[in-house]
């Protein structure tokens, strides 16, 4: 992993100890798939960060400088680029300063392993997501619910630790998302995905799917996942991820999901299958 830290326009060696992102999670982040040193969905990621910054009243760094530093860090390679922006220094106490200089960090990471060809195996998470419309949709830095949900794997019997992802529900019991992905279900010819107006993240790949398919955004119950004809997850780093099993429920690979993966590969070169060397 390679990391670059900044306060305002100046590069620094480390995040200041009084930073509000470190102290309170007072910030935003984006995790992006890079292809040959470029981020094909850069504009969509920056637009979501801008919307989050307006919601939290956080000043963002200069986008031209961020893009320049990101390109230098990627150095023409494939990988995962993460951008974290905090409100910056604010001293002790919850009250934010009237004006602040953002702290921001760029880091580069390897691409994740490919998903299994047969599809993902899921489990239900015990941890529930709090309903908070003021934070719904944006990718803020307080992700303790997802951390606790992922930590559930550590306490499972070894035979039950093979799940690739977990589905999360709100405190009201509605299905919201996976720990690090959005979820879509098919009933007959009707695609549905949960609303993210009360909790959850409006994912960048989710946004792409909403433009590629006719999808109803609605409240979704657990039974509607179990009885679906097909299920897939998606996120901006791993793309479209077919689901093969949830508990005792199993699904074969579905033609519509495979077609959507191919469509995504044409839209985002980072998701294109590797070229044969022959």
Backbone torsions as a table, in degrees:
resi	resn	phi	psi	omega
1	UNK	NA	136.2	174.6
2	UNK	-114.0	139.3	-173.7
3	UNK	-134.1	141.6	172.0
4	UNK	-131.1	130.1	-178.1
5	UNK	-114.6	144.1	-178.3
6	UNK	-140.8	148.7	166.1
7	UNK	-121.4	112.5	-171.7
8	UNK	64.4	-124.9	179.7
9	UNK	-95.2	-6.6	-174.7
10	UNK	-97.4	137.2	177.2
11	UNK	-79.5	139.1	-179.8
12	UNK	-127.6	165.3	-177.6
13	UNK	-79.0	-27.9	-176.3
14	UNK	-157.2	162.3	176.2
15	UNK	-68.7	130.5	178.8
16	UNK	-60.0	143.8	-177.7
17	UNK	-65.6	-18.3	179.3
18	UNK	-95.8	12.6	-177.2
19	UNK	-68.0	136.1	-176.9
20	UNK	-73.2	-26.0	174.2
21	UNK	-65.0	-41.3	177.2
22	UNK	-68.6	-40.8	-174.7
23	UNK	-77.6	-38.5	-170.4
24	UNK	-130.7	0.9	-173.1
25	UNK	69.2	28.0	-174.7
26	UNK	-85.2	74.9	-177.4
27	UNK	-173.0	-171.4	-176.4
28	UNK	-136.2	159.0	174.9
29	UNK	-148.6	158.4	175.4
30	UNK	-134.2	138.3	175.9
31	UNK	-119.8	120.2	-166.2
32	UNK	-127.1	143.9	175.6
33	UNK	-90.1	125.6	179.7
34	UNK	-104.8	144.5	178.4
35	UNK	-131.1	116.9	-179.7
36	UNK	51.9	44.0	175.3
37	UNK	82.2	0.0	-179.8
38	UNK	-116.8	155.1	175.2
39	UNK	-113.2	99.4	-174.8
40	UNK	-57.1	-30.5	-179.7
41	UNK	-101.4	24.8	-176.9
42	UNK	-53.6	-47.9	-176.5
43	UNK	-60.7	-39.9	-179.8
44	UNK	-68.0	-40.8	177.9
45	UNK	-63.7	-44.7	-178.5
46	UNK	-66.6	-35.7	177.8
47	UNK	-63.4	-41.2	178.7
48	UNK	-67.1	-40.3	178.1
49	UNK	-64.0	-38.7	178.1
50	UNK	-62.9	-42.6	177.8
51	UNK	-63.4	-40.4	177.8
52	UNK	-65.9	-39.6	179.4
53	UNK	-64.6	-37.4	176.4
54	UNK	-64.9	-39.7	179.7
55	UNK	-64.7	-44.1	-176.8
56	UNK	-89.8	-6.7	-176.6
57	UNK	59.3	47.5	177.1
58	UNK	-104.6	138.1	174.7
59	UNK	-80.7	130.4	177.7
60	UNK	-90.9	154.4	173.2
61	UNK	-69.5	170.4	179.0
62	UNK	-63.5	119.0	-176.9
63	UNK	-62.3	-30.0	178.8
64	UNK	-66.5	-43.6	178.2
65	UNK	-65.9	-41.2	179.5
66	UNK	-61.3	-45.3	180.0
67	UNK	-64.1	-39.1	179.5
68	UNK	-65.7	-44.2	179.6
69	UNK	-67.7	-36.2	178.5
70	UNK	-63.9	-43.7	179.6
71	UNK	-63.3	-40.1	179.2
72	UNK	-66.3	-38.7	-179.6
73	UNK	-68.8	-38.9	-179.6
74	UNK	-73.6	-31.9	175.1
75	UNK	51.5	40.3	175.1
76	UNK	80.5	4.7	-174.8
77	UNK	-100.0	166.7	169.4
78	UNK	-80.4	157.4	176.9
79	UNK	161.1	-168.2	177.5
80	UNK	-114.9	127.2	178.8
81	UNK	-109.2	127.7	177.9
82	UNK	-116.9	132.7	176.8
83	UNK	-120.1	123.0	176.4
84	UNK	-117.8	129.3	177.6
85	UNK	-125.0	123.7	175.7
86	UNK	-109.6	165.7	177.7
87	UNK	-61.3	-28.2	179.6
88	UNK	107.0	-159.0	-177.4
89	UNK	-71.0	134.1	179.0
90	UNK	-146.0	3.9	-179.2
91	UNK	72.7	-172.9	-178.7
92	UNK	-81.7	146.8	178.2
93	UNK	109.3	150.8	-175.9
94	UNK	-71.9	-31.1	-174.9
95	UNK	-61.5	122.9	-179.2
96	UNK	-76.1	150.9	175.7
97	UNK	-67.7	156.7	179.6
98	UNK	-64.2	-33.3	177.7
99	UNK	-140.0	145.5	-178.0
100	UNK	-152.0	160.0	176.7
101	UNK	-104.7	123.3	-173.6
102	UNK	-68.5	144.8	165.8
103	UNK	-96.8	135.7	178.9
104	UNK	-142.4	146.4	-174.2
105	UNK	-132.7	129.8	172.3
106	UNK	-109.8	133.8	176.0
107	UNK	-137.5	148.1	-179.2
108	UNK	-115.6	135.8	-174.9
109	UNK	-135.3	158.7	176.5
110	UNK	-67.9	156.9	172.8
111	UNK	-65.5	147.3	176.8
112	UNK	-70.6	162.3	175.8
113	UNK	-62.8	151.7	178.0
114	UNK	-63.7	145.7	176.6
115	UNK	-69.9	152.4	178.1
116	UNK	-60.4	140.0	-175.8
117	UNK	-61.2	-31.7	-178.2
118	UNK	-77.8	-12.4	-179.5
119	UNK	113.8	167.3	-177.7
120	UNK	-81.8	152.8	169.3
121	UNK	-106.6	127.1	-175.5
122	UNK	-113.2	163.1	171.0
123	UNK	-138.4	161.8	173.6
124	UNK	-85.5	134.3	176.6
125	UNK	-86.8	143.8	177.0
126	UNK	-77.6	-34.7	179.9
127	UNK	-66.2	134.1	179.0
128	UNK	-104.2	153.5	177.0
129	UNK	-88.3	130.9	177.2
130	UNK	-69.5	142.9	176.7
131	UNK	-84.4	117.0	179.5
132	UNK	-148.7	89.0	-177.0
133	UNK	-57.4	-27.0	-179.1
134	UNK	-64.1	-24.2	-178.0
135	UNK	-112.5	-4.5	-174.9
136	UNK	-63.9	139.0	175.7
137	UNK	92.2	-38.0	-176.1
138	UNK	-83.5	160.5	-178.1
139	UNK	-103.5	75.4	179.7
140	UNK	-81.6	167.2	-171.2
141	UNK	-83.4	-5.0	178.0
142	UNK	-88.0	100.1	-176.1
143	UNK	-122.3	32.8	-178.0
144	UNK	-64.7	-30.8	178.2
145	UNK	-63.0	-42.9	178.5
146	UNK	-68.9	-36.5	177.3
147	UNK	-61.8	-45.8	179.2
148	UNK	-65.7	-38.2	179.3
149	UNK	-64.0	-44.1	178.3
150	UNK	-67.2	-31.1	179.4
151	UNK	-68.0	-17.9	177.2
152	UNK	-58.1	-31.6	179.6
153	UNK	-58.7	-34.0	-175.9
154	UNK	-64.8	-24.4	-174.1
155	UNK	-104.8	7.0	177.6
156	UNK	-84.1	153.3	170.3
157	UNK	-58.6	147.3	-177.0
158	UNK	-50.9	-36.0	-177.7
159	UNK	-68.5	-15.2	-176.8
160	UNK	-106.9	7.6	-176.1
161	UNK	-91.9	10.8	-174.7
162	UNK	-87.4	-0.2	178.2
163	UNK	-65.2	140.1	179.6
164	UNK	-85.8	-28.1	-177.1
165	UNK	-152.9	167.8	177.9
166	UNK	-130.8	140.8	176.3
167	UNK	-89.0	140.1	-178.3
168	UNK	-116.5	142.5	176.9
169	UNK	-113.9	161.1	174.9
170	UNK	-78.6	172.7	175.3
171	UNK	-60.7	-21.3	177.4
172	UNK	-86.0	-5.9	178.0
173	UNK	96.8	-1.5	179.8
174	UNK	-78.0	143.3	175.3
175	UNK	-70.1	133.8	-177.9
176	UNK	-115.7	-49.7	-170.4
177	UNK	-174.2	-179.5	164.7
178	UNK	-91.8	178.1	-177.9
179	UNK	-63.8	-30.4	-178.1
180	UNK	-142.1	38.0	-179.1
181	UNK	-165.9	158.3	170.5
182	UNK	-90.3	162.5	-174.7
183	UNK	-125.8	141.2	176.6
184	UNK	-129.6	141.8	178.5
185	UNK	-129.7	150.6	-179.7
186	UNK	-116.7	129.0	171.5
187	UNK	-124.6	108.1	-175.1
188	UNK	65.6	-116.7	177.7
189	UNK	-106.2	12.3	-170.9
190	UNK	-110.0	115.1	175.5
191	UNK	-89.5	141.2	178.6
192	UNK	-137.5	151.7	173.8
193	UNK	-144.4	148.9	-178.1
194	UNK	-65.2	147.0	168.5
195	UNK	-65.0	150.7	175.7
196	UNK	-123.6	40.3	-178.9
197	UNK	-93.9	-8.1	-179.9
198	UNK	-120.3	-26.3	173.7
199	UNK	-168.2	170.7	-178.0
200	UNK	93.9	172.3	-176.5
201	UNK	-113.8	136.0	173.8
202	UNK	-82.3	91.0	-172.7
203	UNK	-66.9	152.4	179.5
204	UNK	-70.6	-41.5	175.8
205	UNK	-68.6	-35.6	174.0
206	UNK	-56.5	-44.5	178.6
207	UNK	-59.3	-41.4	178.2
208	UNK	-64.5	-43.0	-179.7
209	UNK	-61.9	-39.1	-179.7
210	UNK	-63.1	-26.1	175.9
211	UNK	-86.2	-18.0	-176.8
212	UNK	-96.5	-26.2	-178.7
213	UNK	-123.0	160.0	169.1
214	UNK	-86.6	110.5	-171.9
215	UNK	-128.4	136.5	173.5
216	UNK	-93.3	125.9	174.0
217	UNK	-94.9	118.3	-172.5
218	UNK	-156.7	171.0	172.3
219	UNK	-66.1	135.6	-174.8
220	UNK	-129.3	125.3	177.7
221	UNK	-91.2	162.2	-179.9
222	UNK	-60.1	-38.2	-178.9
223	UNK	-64.1	-28.9	-179.4
224	UNK	-74.9	-20.3	171.3
225	UNK	-78.7	-46.8	-178.6
226	UNK	-60.0	-32.4	-176.3
227	UNK	-97.6	7.2	-177.7
228	UNK	-69.1	154.6	175.3
229	UNK	-82.4	-22.3	176.3
230	UNK	-160.5	151.9	178.4
231	UNK	-139.0	138.1	169.2
232	UNK	-141.2	155.0	172.9
233	UNK	-107.0	162.2	173.8
234	UNK	-152.4	146.0	166.1
235	UNK	-151.1	172.2	-170.2
236	UNK	-74.8	-14.1	179.5
237	UNK	-97.6	-38.4	-173.7
238	UNK	-105.4	-9.6	176.3
239	UNK	77.9	-142.2	-178.0
240	UNK	-89.9	124.9	-174.2
241	UNK	-123.6	101.3	177.5
242	UNK	-61.5	146.8	178.0
243	UNK	-104.5	130.2	-179.6
244	UNK	-100.3	-30.1	-174.9
245	UNK	-154.2	143.1	171.1
246	UNK	-138.7	105.7	-174.2
247	UNK	63.9	-124.0	179.4
248	UNK	-91.2	-6.8	-178.8
249	UNK	-83.1	132.4	-179.5
250	UNK	-126.9	149.5	178.6
251	UNK	-131.9	136.3	170.8
252	UNK	-77.0	165.8	174.2
253	UNK	-60.2	135.8	-173.6
254	UNK	-109.8	134.5	-173.1
255	UNK	-59.2	-38.7	-178.9
256	UNK	-64.3	-36.8	179.7
257	UNK	-69.9	-41.6	176.8
258	UNK	-61.5	-40.3	178.6
259	UNK	-65.3	-37.0	178.5
260	UNK	-67.1	-38.6	175.3
261	UNK	-59.3	-42.3	180.0
262	UNK	-66.8	-37.9	178.2
263	UNK	-65.2	-40.8	177.6
264	UNK	-63.6	-40.0	179.2
265	UNK	-61.2	-32.3	177.4
266	UNK	-75.5	-28.7	-177.8
267	UNK	-85.4	-29.8	-175.1
268	UNK	-132.4	106.8	-174.1
269	UNK	-61.3	-20.6	177.9
270	UNK	-65.8	-20.1	-179.2
271	UNK	-102.0	4.4	177.4
272	UNK	-70.0	141.4	178.2
273	UNK	-63.0	148.4	-179.5
274	UNK	-61.6	144.5	-179.4
275	UNK	-75.1	139.4	177.2
276	UNK	-68.0	142.4	179.2
277	UNK	-82.7	-7.6	-179.2
278	UNK	-82.0	NA	NA
